[in-house]
Amino acid sequence: MSASAQVSLFNTLSRRVEPLQPLAPPRVTLYTCGPTVWNYAHIGNFRTFLFEDLLRRWLEASGYDVFQIMNLTDVDDRTIRAARHAEKKLTEHTAPFTQAFFEDRDYLRIKPAHVYPAATQYMPQMIALVSRLLERGVAYKGEDGSVYFAIAKFPTYGRLSQLDKREIKVGARVASDEYAKGDPSDFALWKKADADDEAVGAAWDAPFGRGRPGWHLECSAMSLEEIGRCCGVQTLDIHAGGIDLIFPHHENEIAQSEGATGQPFARHWVHGEFLNVRGTKMSKRHGNFLTARDLREQGVDAAAVRLLFFQTHYRQPVDFNDEALSAAAEGVKRLGEFRERLLRETRNQTRDEPLKKIAALVEADVQAALNDDLNAPRAVAALFDFVRVANRELDQHAGGARAALEMFDRFMEVLDVLPTARSTDPALARWVGERIAARAQARKSKDFKAADAIRAELAAKGVEIEDTPQGTKWRLA
Ligand SMILES: [Zn+2]
């Protein structure tokens, strides 16, 4: 896709849609707050991760080289409470939920981040960050033995969440990870170890006392470590998360990071809206707590979940219910059937290619929509219009299916909303794999006759192949 067009995104810092301006293009460093692995991630968490997946894929399709970091919160108030309740050690309790998160991610076709730092593996960096903040005089040790960040010492505190500075009561302190915007307080960077922490194995020695990190500190320490390691910088290009993280989590991340480095922490802050789960029978097992595995166990195609979410702008709330989900499943089916039709019609070579012209216009529209603050609903609507118009053209035997297919596939690579392929016989899959390898070998040695013979051999068994930049793909006709 053309690199001339500019990706713009709403920046929570300025409350405006602004062009993305990475520090060192084409590289984009992207930090996405990850799951707290105290339990299975809720489908609402996955709405955030799916919007981030779309962002990542669109940036890559636009020519950016994205380095994505997603942390795993495997020590905080909630994980410790849950481990204590389960009478397990912290890591024993969190490991299966980390594994489950990766399975759910794969089910929902979310591209893996480049690194998944887990908080418990970054204690030296967290301890160093607290020491630095103490040295710089923006943190202090309270008489309770914990270390706090002094928000009064950080003049821009509250900028991201547009906090009314008059709310700040100097010296008021909060030890828990989560608290309301109405109570801006000095927050815990390092919490003195208590009996529960020791019982689950969540306590580490530090020069300022044995304890464990506050949740907010973890993201600052891990993001700074990872962007330093990969790119030698102290400023993220994009920091993303759900809107519920703006205060206090992201506000505190800014204070800790900038308090330590003196550099802007992130150039662009991007936040996704909530998901409302209503009227779905699938959430019964967990009350209103619907997980990705509930959907998978019910045989819901991940493509339908993706399409349902992308049909609403990421800054608008989505209602998740059975009707919306089955409508999305219908949409997915239509897209799949359309692609199969295009694939069949590519054999029709005609002089006139009206579909090619239409596809070029649609491509420009979809690109403009995604560049405009990731307007996926507009992009999806343009693609469904295209399906309708192109089907009508194809009924008239219009040419240009190949160009249409190429355009369509480029956006399917970004949205990834085509139906999950039917499972095939493993023996057939093995045979197809061998024949594709033999064909690749024949092509390499310029024996095109042999390569064509293999293609025909595959076609005789109902296997259609397609050469793409990622290699040869195949499907059953
Ligand atoms: Zn975070």
Boltz pocket constraint, residues with backbone or C-beta under 6 A from the ligand:
constraints:
  - pocket:
      binder: B
      contacts: [[A, 33], [A, 34], [A, 215], [A, 219], [A, 249]]
      max_distance: 6.0
